[in-house]
Amino acid sequence: RDRQSAPDDSSKTVTEKLVDQLGRGSYDCMICIGNVSKGAPVWSCGKCWATFHLKCIHMWVKRSSDSKGPEYAFPCPGCRYHHVGPMPQYTCFCTKILEPEPSPHWLAHSCGEVCERDRGCKHRCPELCHPGPCPKCQAVGPPGR
């Protein structure tokens, strides 16, 4: 598409941009520079929210780490955050479901369940499983029961 006719998304949040691009299959993997299709297994960095094809991040990890497993140490290709842990897996964004099935009813790579990720406060994220950071807490008072 011609850049002049592209909608201005400078006012969109990181999450809104990711939802839009991953949903249309127009998000580019920074490793291979190829489009990330709606059905392709992916991994997302929990610090910068960059998303990569799972096969690309596996190749990156193997080339970046001295380890042969099961623990690996590797920098994110997007932000260089130093991850330490097992080989990345394809999970939904809230990490509840391993290898989520594509569905026309919710976002690509999502499980469609309530996110419930920790937001650094007493209240878990109330949004449906989503890419990017969770919205800031707007709750007043203690969590409901």
C-alpha positions in Angstrom: 0.0 0.0 0.0 1.1 3.5 -0.7 2.3 5.3 2.5 0.2 8.4 1.7 -3.0 6.4 1.8 -2.1 4.5 5.0 -4.3 5.5 7.9 -2.5 7.6 10.6 -2.0 5.3 13.5 0.2 7.6 15.6 -2.5 7.9 18.2 -3.0 4.1 18.5 -1.5 2.3 21.5 1.1 -0.5 21.1 -1.7 -3.0 21.8 -4.0 -1.5 19.2 -1.3 -1.5 16.5 -0.4 -5.1 17.3 -4.1 -6.2 17.2 -4.6 -4.4 13.8 -1.4 -5.7 12.2 -1.5 -9.3 13.5 -5.2 -9.5 12.7 -4.6 -8.4 9.1 -1.5 -10.5 8.7 0.5 -7.4 7.9 3.0 -7.5 10.9 6.6 -8.2 9.9 8.9 -10.6 11.8 12.1 -8.6 12.5 14.2 -11.7 11.9 13.1 -12.9 8.5 11.3 -9.6 7.5 8.3 -11.8 6.3 4.7 -11.2 7.2 3.4 -13.0 10.2 0.2 -14.7 9.1 -2.8 -15.1 11.4 -2.2 -18.9 11.7 1.6 -18.9 12.1 3.0 -20.0 15.4 4.6 -16.9 17.1 6.5 -15.8 20.2 6.3 -12.3 21.7 8.8 -10.5 23.9 7.3 -9.6 27.2 9.3 -6.4 27.4 9.0 -4.7 24.0 6.1 -6.8 22.7 7.8 -7.5 19.4 6.4 -10.7 17.8 8.4 -13.2 15.8 7.7 -16.4 13.9 8.4 -19.2 16.3 10.8 -20.9 13.9 12.7 -17.6 13.5 13.1 -17.0 17.2 14.2 -20.7 17.7 16.9 -20.1 15.1 17.8 -16.8 16.8 18.0 -18.5 20.2 20.2 -21.3 19.0 22.6 -18.9 17.3 22.7 -16.4 20.2 23.0 -18.9 23.1 26.0 -21.0 24.1 23.7 -23.4 25.8 22.4 -26.6 24.3 19.3 -26.5 26.6 17.1 -26.9 28.5 17.9 -23.3 29.7 18.9 -20.7 27.1 20.1 -17.1 27.4 19.4 -14.8 24.5 18.8 -11.2 23.6 15.4 -10.2 22.1 16.0 -9.2 18.5 13.7 -6.2 19.1 14.9 -4.6 22.4 17.9 -6.7 23.3 16.4 -7.6 26.7 18.3 -10.6 28.0 15.9 -13.6 28.3 16.9 -16.6 30.3 14.7 -19.7 30.3 13.5 -22.6 28.2 13.2 -22.5 24.4 10.3 -20.1 23.5 7.0 -21.8 22.9 3.9 -20.8 21.0 1.3 -19.7 23.6 -1.6 -17.3 23.5 -0.7 -13.7 24.6 -1.8 -14.3 28.2 0.2 -17.6 28.2 -2.7 -19.8 29.4 -2.9 -21.9 26.3 -0.1 -23.7 24.5 -0.5 -23.7 20.7 -3.8 -21.8 20.5 -6.1 -22.8 17.7 -7.0 -20.0 15.3 -10.6 -18.8 15.6 -12.7 -16.3 13.7 -14.3 -15.3 17.0 -11.2 -13.7 18.7 -7.8 -12.1 17.9 -5.1 -14.0 16.0 -2.9 -15.9 18.5 -5.3 -15.3 21.3 -7.2 -17.9 23.4 -10.3 -15.6 23.8 -10.2 -15.8 27.6 -9.8 -13.0 30.1 -6.1 -12.1 30.2 -5.6 -11.9 34.0 -1.9 -11.0 33.6 -0.3 -9.2 36.6 -0.3 -5.5 36.1 1.8 -4.7 39.1 -1.3 -3.9 41.3 -3.8 -6.0 43.2 -6.1 -6.2 40.1 -5.4 -8.6 37.2 -6.0 -7.5 33.6 -9.7 -7.7 32.8 -9.3 -7.5 29.0 -9.6 -10.5 26.7 -6.3 -12.2 25.8 -4.4 -9.5 23.9 -0.9 -8.7 22.5 1.1 -5.9 24.0 1.0 -4.4 27.5 -2.1 -4.6 29.7 -3.9 -1.3 30.2 -3.2 0.6 33.4 -5.4 -0.2 36.3 -8.4 2.1 36.7 -9.9 0.2 39.6 -10.6 1.8 42.9 -10.5 -0.4 46.0 -9.6 -4.0 46.6 -10.2 -6.7 44.0 -13.7 -8.2 43.8 -14.4 -11.7 45.1 
